[in-house]
């Protein structure tokens, strides 16, 4: 980067998304030609005060517009990615008392993706009743009252990541 957005405000120290309709004052000409840039969006990946990196969006030489609503949505994407990157494995409590079979783990993975019993049964070539029994077993093992609590508990115990 060669430019600044203000007196002491460089692009890569910003914690808000930046849309540059014409990046020629901020990006070296050889980079503009190399990557075919005309308009570009920089989305910071942040959590609290930690900057993990940037997402960049361009349309390979085609100029485009970006509304403030779209920029706000992209900002939320950066914040959510920052939250994900801020997680550390040592924060997870691994509970060795919970042992899942391979089938239970498969069903747990599909539950975490939001699949219902009918869809899980179809994907795993099981009956819906069998899936229901596995979900009940997961609820008992994870001390959960419903499917949502099963998934939340599994994340806390390090069974899902």
Beta strands, then each sheet from edge to edge (+ up, - down):
strand 1: 18-20
strand 2: 40-47
strand 3: 50-58
sheet 1: 1+ 2- 3+
end
